[in-house]
Structures are given as structure tokens and as C-alpha cells.
Amino acid sequence: MTRRLEMLGLGLVLAAAVWALAGPAEPGQRFERFDRPAYDFAAQAVLDPPAPHDAITVVLVDDESLARLEERWPLSRDRWAQFVAAAGGYDPAVTVLDAWFESPAPRDDVELALDVADVLRDSPLAAEPAGAALADELDRMAARRDGDRHLAEVAARFGPVVLGVACVPRASDTRPRPGLDGAPALAVPPPDRALRCGQVAGNIRPLADAVRRQASVNLLTDDDGVTRRYPFFAAVDGRAHPSLALAAAMEAFPDRADALIEQAAGADRGAPVLHHPPARRFRAVRFSDVIEAAPEQGPLAEAFGGRIVLVGVSALGTEDTADTPRERQIPGVFVHAQALSSLLDGRFMRTEGPAVDRARYAGLALVLLSAVATWPVQSAVALLGIGLLLVGGWSAVWIWWLGQGVIAPLVPVLGAVGLWIALRLGFIYARAQAARARENEIRRAFQHYLAPAVVQALVDDPGKLRLGGERRELTAFFSDVRGFTTISEELDPGELVVLLNECLGTMTEIILDEGGTVDKYIGDAVVAMFGAPVDQPDHAVAACRAALRCQAAMAELRTRWLERGLPPMSVRIGLNSGTALVGNMGAEQRFDYTMIGDAVNLAARLEKANGFYGTHILCGERTMALTGDAVTFREVDRVRAKGKHRAVRIGELVTREATAAEQADIARYQSALRAYRTRRWDDALAALAPLVEAGDGPAGRLAERVEAFRDTPPPDDWDGVFTLPT
């Protein structure tokens, strides 16, 4: 039954793959439907951006230009005329304005001058030479102040000039607008992807007659707000008109105009996906720099001479921006520049055509191959490995195709492969479910009161549920809050619980992060082990790291507690390494995974000995031996636990890496310890004096002992060992 269901799932996956890759769909729609986000990611992270064509210069009306010229957007006609004249002086191949002028410029001052001139001519002053001269001067002044006339004259003189027009949906705007009357249409029918214009916002007739061409400024924006395709054609009343980029190319290279039109129409039916060279790599000039420049300025002559000059706006608030796969919020004129660069270089990203068809069928073949290759595989790891190999291989091929200008299908192929792999993994999981039932039962029974590592050990070996244990070398970790009884008397139960939970919770996270296992909580104390139940070769180092991190975390907590008006708590920690018995201890009805042995008992006594020595972390000699140079210790004493005969060295865990001052203090204490053990009492006190003055706890304890022995020397068989008081 399971195998039949797998075959049914395979059939459904293959049917979906055939529908996505080879089923009926308008050419290019598969890209819009599936692969746009993947292409955007590749454009940003993988594909090298192409260099812009050298024949293009972009001029920007930015905020600084408006401020320097004391203008605001939209610019006056006189300012446009001033720019066209200034740029035309450098003999550009074509000047393209990403703007249109559908309304006449304000003429109040012009009409006033003409009216005054007429009044003069009708008055007796007309018979006087001065009156006639004044009337003529007013006529000339009116002519100079006529912005539309001025711009038209300049455009005709310093051409070729291309002006923009905009497609306006009739549904949203029904007012009459100047269209494309008189503008020459292209001698080709509109391609399938031409921008369909119900109404055109064109230019007033004087300007339309003066310029070489009028061209569409509209961009295509996908439903996610990103501009990927560029429409090289606009269809108006069934006739094809060029976009700003196509018109610029035709005027700059008239001998190639027919070839450029054919090339633009053949690229994804007139609206290809662009390569989008980064805007920052285009040659860019500030609008005000052109107007304010001295005649024949060298840099502008280089930027404009024989080149295509595209003029657009980037000033704040003009809202002429676009998002592209590589960049966000770039001035819209740069998209026209990117399209022009792609057209002149003959490089587009194609989503349809023979090469894309071959890629789709290759993807379908890969889906079939994945089904055949993974059908006999029953291992989840092997299945994932094959799936990753297929996914990685197709992704690499897809990126290679992108480099060739072909957007092959990615998401449909990887989706079908991933769906089939996921389906197979689901059935493998179903077959293994019975084997995991026992594991789940164990986890449910013990996860609430055993450490995760212990639970996993029981899952891996259920036989460990029996009472008993094993001998193992580990590092025992004991901690306790100093003065907890006094603190608990100062706080109400609610505050005490919060304080204790913050303390124990922080320490528990650190212990688990370092690979330790929390054995138990005893009031305000934490008991943990490193090296059991799972092997941990560096258990001593891990325990020392955990202890140092706990003390650092407690310092931060004390600062926060003081800010909240709570009493600060400090923690004492004892560490000791050695062989202990670890395992399940208790009764058949109730047992706990814990540790017992002399090494564990010594760790508990060292935790208490911190109070005697005035230290924060004390360690046994086996712990110091196992850590090597990973952390810094100082030997504090040789001690004998109460009721024990064997003496051990104990040390204070100082830091991960000691500073020069800390190393000097450690050396001074070790020198005092050697003098103490060889009965050189005065030498020992001299070495201890600076440490005692600095408030060092172990130094103070040792100095008290030395002074007592100097007054009353120990017996001859004295071995220098101190018996711990607890």
C-alpha cells in the first residue's frame, strides 16, 4: 500500500512539473509566475553587473541643482532652454529630456508687455521716436519672456532633441491632452509586449514641431513594485512609437535605426528583461554644473561631445524613482539609460525563444532523472544527498545560463525535485515511525526531570533504565549563593523567587552551553557534572570556562539588581576532577541520574572552602592538571579534608588569560607559599604584605597562619598541609 501511494505521489509531482515546464502558457509568463525573486537574488549576489555603454551621459536635476539655480520642480521653460543651449554647445549626438510639456508656460508678463506696446502705438507717443523705440523694445522683451517660444527655438537650433510623452489610462484621467499628432510613427506594427496607450500626455504643438522626436517615458512595473522589463514601444491608435531609449538610439545612430528597431522588437516581443547596469557606474553630470559652466569646459566637452545625453530628475519629492533587481529607489532616467545601454550592446535577458525552450525541457528531464535515481533509495541521508546534488547541479547550470542571457526555469524544476524528495522522506518517516515509538515513550516519561543529554542517552540505550552505574572520570561542579539565608530574610517570597530564578537560570544556561549536565538543584545550590553521561574529553576545561562565565554573568546581574533595589548575591563555586560512579541511583519506582564518589565530595567541600579563603572558584589538583594552559590558576594551599588522610593541592581559578599584573600577584603568592612550606616565616610575610594590603583573601589567611607559626613553630614532622575546617 505504501509503495502504491508513493507511485501516486510521483505521478502527481510529474504532472505538476509538466504543467509548469511544458504545459500551455504564453511565452515569458513562466518567468513572471515563478522565477522573478530568484532572478533578483542572482542579480544581486551572483551575476557580475555589466558596464554601461560609453556613449551615454546622464544629467540629473538634483536637490543641489534646484538650490543653486533657485528653482523648483518642474523647471521653467527658460531654464530648460538654457540647458539645451548650453549642452548643445558641446555638440552631443542627441539630447533626450525625460519630461514632457503638455501645458503652455505662464504668459502673464508676456501679455502685459504686448498690451503696453499696443497702448503705446495707439497713443500720441507713437509719433515720437522714443515712443516707437519703447514699443519695439517691449515686443522684443515679450519675445524673450515667452518660455515656450524660447525653448522651441533653442531645441530647433541645438538639435536633435527628443522630448518625452506619457501614457495615461483613460479610466483615471479623461481631460483632453495633447497627444502625438504629427509625431512620426515607426514603420513596424506594435510588438505583442508594446505598452498599450489609451491616451497620451504629449507636448504642446510649438515644442512638438521643434524637436526631432517624441517618445514614451513610461516604465513597466511588476506587481511586486520592481521594474525588470523595459517597453521599447508604445502602441497608440494601433501604431508603434518608440520609447525614450529607442528614440535616443535611433537619433544617435541613424544609419543603424532600422536594425535597432528590429533588435528591440525581437527581444522578448518588445519588452525584454534588462541587465540593469548599476546607476552609480553611469557617467553622470549635475544639471546646474552644465548651466553654470564656462564655455568650452573640458570635462563637459568630454562628457557630452558626440554622446547621448539623457536628462532626468532625482530631486527629493519628484517621485520619479524605480526599483530594479539590483537597486532600489534610483531615478527613473537611469532605467532608460540601462535600456539604452542594453540596446546598444545588444544584450538582454531572454525569457522566451529557442534557448529558453531547450532549458525548460532539460529541467523536465532532470525531474524525471530525480524520480528514477531516488526510487530505490531508502536512506533519508542518501536521499537528501541526492536531492542536494540535483538541486546544486541545476542551480549551477541555471546561473551559467543567466551568464548567457537566458533565464531558464529554476523554481519549477527545484520545486518538483524538492517535492518528490519531500514525498519520499515522508514515506521513509512513516515506515520508521514504529521503530521510534519506544523513543517517544521514553522522552515523554523522562524529559521533564532529566537533562536532555541524559534523555538522549536513554533513548539510544533503553537498557540504561535499569538501576546501576559506571565509573567514569568527570569534573564535578558545585555552586552556592553566599549569605542566602540573610538575603531571604530581607525579601518577600515573590521577590526572592524572582531573584533566585534569575541566578539559577543564568547559571544553568551557561552550564548547558558548555556541555555540562545539571544534576540537581538543592535550594540555592546548583550541582552539575561535565563528562557524563556523554563523553567530553575536555570536561575540566569546559567546567572551568563555565565557572568563569557564571561569575561574569553574576557581576552583570548584581548591577541590574542594585538598579532595581534588590540585594546583590554572589556565588561560590567548587570544581574537582576525578573518577566517580555515575548512573541511575534510587529505587525501581523512582531514581535519578547522578554522581557519587570522593572526587564529588571534594568538589562540594571546595565550594564551602571559598568562604574560608575569601575566593570565588576553588579547584582540585586533578582539575588543574587536566586544564594545562587553557586557563590560569594559582595554587592556594595543600589541604586535607576532614576525616581524610590524603592531602591534595587546591587552586583558585583566576581567569582565562592572566594580565601582567595578575601574573605578578600569582608569582608573589607562590613565592610566599614556598617560603611558608620551608618555614621561612619572615620571607613569607614580606611576599604576602602587598597582597594582604590589597585585600587578597588567600593571602590574608596564609599570613595569619604564618604569624601564628612564627610565634609558635609547628612540630618537626609538620608537612605544610592544612586541614579544612568543613
Stockholm file with secondary structure:
# STOCKHOLM 1.0

chainA/1-726         MTRRLEMLGLGLVLAAAVWALAGPAEPGQRFERFDRPAYDFAAQAVLDPPAPHDAITVVLVDDESLARLEERWPLSRDRWAQFVAAAGGYDPAVTVLDAWFESPAPRDDVELALDVADVLRDSPLAAEPAGAALADELDRMAARRDGDRHLAEVAARFGPVVLGVACVPRASDTRPRPGLDGAPALAVPPPDRALRCGQVAGNIRPLADAVRRQASVNLLTDDDGVTRRYPFFAAVDGRAHPSLALAAAMEAFPDRADALIEQAAGADRGAPVLHHPPARRFRAVRFSDVIEAAPEQGPLAEAFGGRIVLVGVSALGTEDTADTPRERQIPGVFVHAQALSSLLDGRFMRTEGPAVDRARYAGLALVLLSAVATWPVQSAVALLGIGLLLVGGWSAVWIWWLGQGVIAPLVPVLGAVGLWIALRLGFIYARAQAARARENEIRRAFQHYLAPAVVQALVDDPGKLRLGGERRELTAFFSDVRGFTTISEELDPGELVVLLNECLGTMTEIILDEGGTVDKYIGDAVVAMFGAPVDQPDHAVAACRAALRCQAAMAELRTRWLERGLPPMSVRIGLNSGTALVGNMGAEQRFDYTMIGDAVNLAARLEKANGFYGTHILCGERTMALTGDAVTFREVDRVRAKGKHRAVRIGELVTREATAAEQADIARYQSALRAYRTRRWDDALAALAPLVEAGDGPAGRLAERVEAFRDTPPPDDWDGVFTLPT
#=GR chainA/1-726 SS CHHHHHHHHHHHHHHHHHHHHTSSCCTTHHIIIIIHHHHHHHHHHTSCCCCCCTTEEEEEECHHHHHHHTCCSSCCHHHHHHHHHHHHTTCCSEEEESCCCCSCCCCHHHHHHHHHHHHHHHSGGGGSHHHHHHHHHHHHHHHHHCHHHHHHHHHHHSCCEEEEEEEECTTTCCSCCCCCTTCCCCSSCCCTTCEEESEEECCCHHHHHHSSEEEECCCCCCTTSBCCBCCCEEEETTEEEEBHHHHHHHHHCGGGHHHHHHHHHHSGGGCCBCCCCCGGGSEEEEHHHHHHSCTTCHHHHHHHTTSEEEEEECCTTCCCEEBCSSCSSEEHHHHHHHHHHHHHHTCCBBSSSHHHHHHHHHHHHHHHHHHHHHTTCCCHHHHHHHHHHHHHHHHHHHHHHHHTTBCCCCHHHHHHHHHHHHHHHHHHHHHHHHHHHHHHHHHHHHTTTSCHHHHHHHHHCGGGGSSEEEEEEEEEEEEEETTHHHHHHHSCHHHHHHHHHHHHHHHHHHHHHTTCEEEEEETTEEEEEESCSSCCTTHHHHHHHHHHHHHHHHHHHHHHHHHTTCCCCCEEEEEEEEEEEEEEEECSSSEEEEEESHHHHHHHHHHHHHHHHTCSEEEEHHHHHHHTTSSEEEEEEEEECTTCCCCEEEEEEEESSCCHHHHHHHHHHHHHHHHHHTTCHHHHHHHHHHHHHTTCHHHHHHHHHHHHHHHSCCCTTCCSCEECCC
#=GC SS_cons         CHHHHHHHHHHHHHHHHHHHHTSSCCTTHHIIIIIHHHHHHHHHHTSCCCCCCTTEEEEEECHHHHHHHTCCSSCCHHHHHHHHHHHHTTCCSEEEESCCCCSCCCCHHHHHHHHHHHHHHHSGGGGSHHHHHHHHHHHHHHHHHCHHHHHHHHHHHSCCEEEEEEEECTTTCCSCCCCCTTCCCCSSCCCTTCEEESEEECCCHHHHHHSSEEEECCCCCCTTSBCCBCCCEEEETTEEEEBHHHHHHHHHCGGGHHHHHHHHHHSGGGCCBCCCCCGGGSEEEEHHHHHHSCTTCHHHHHHHTTSEEEEEECCTTCCCEEBCSSCSSEEHHHHHHHHHHHHHHTCCBBSSSHHHHHHHHHHHHHHHHHHHHHTTCCCHHHHHHHHHHHHHHHHHHHHHHHHTTBCCCCHHHHHHHHHHHHHHHHHHHHHHHHHHHHHHHHHHHHTTTSCHHHHHHHHHCGGGGSSEEEEEEEEEEEEEETTHHHHHHHSCHHHHHHHHHHHHHHHHHHHHHTTCEEEEEETTEEEEEESCSSCCTTHHHHHHHHHHHHHHHHHHHHHHHHHTTCCCCCEEEEEEEEEEEEEEEECSSSEEEEEESHHHHHHHHHHHHHHHHTCSEEEEHHHHHHHTTSSEEEEEEEEECTTCCCCEEEEEEEESSCCHHHHHHHHHHHHHHHHHHTTCHHHHHHHHHHHHHTTCHHHHHHHHHHHHHHHSCCCTTCCSCEECCC
//
